[in-house]
Amino acid sequence: MINQHNSLIGFLVSDAQRAIAKSLETALKPYEITPGQWNLINQLDSAGELSQKQLAERTRKEQATITRYLDTLERKGLVVRNQHKSDRRAHAISVTEKAHELVATAQPVTVDAADRLIEGIDQADLDTFVAVLAKLKENADNYSNNG
């Protein structure tokens, strides 16, 4: 007989991910930015200038999604797109000073939100959880790639 939890793993992970995303959305709401936009700004703020392709790879998002995020962030004055130095077809994207200030202001709030997610969970359980998630991802990738 299959353990009940085995059949629910996908649902439980997805349900937890939605709740976690909602908590980050709540934390970022006062800054008028979504978790997806926050991820891009954070990546650019820490890495410096990146191409759209590099952003897509770092955030594991489709390039069309990255384009939509960047369009919004550009309208908000948080990113700029410049001609890429070595590839005329590409843009080099960087954050503005306004975005840098936003990151400095919102970062403590997002760290607090992350800390609240793990309240009441001891470190050994967190370590096990992270290892199990990594193995689940590896198994899912293997299944997807090998059928």
Secondary structure, 3 states (H helix, E strand, C coil): CCCHHHHHHHHHHHHHHHHHHHHHHHHHHHHCCCHHHHHHHHHHHHHCCEEHHHHHHHHCCCHHHHHHHHHHHHHCCCEEEEECCCCCCCEEEEECHHHHHHHHHHHHHHHHHHHHHCCCCCHHHHHHHHHHHHHHHHHHHHHHHHC
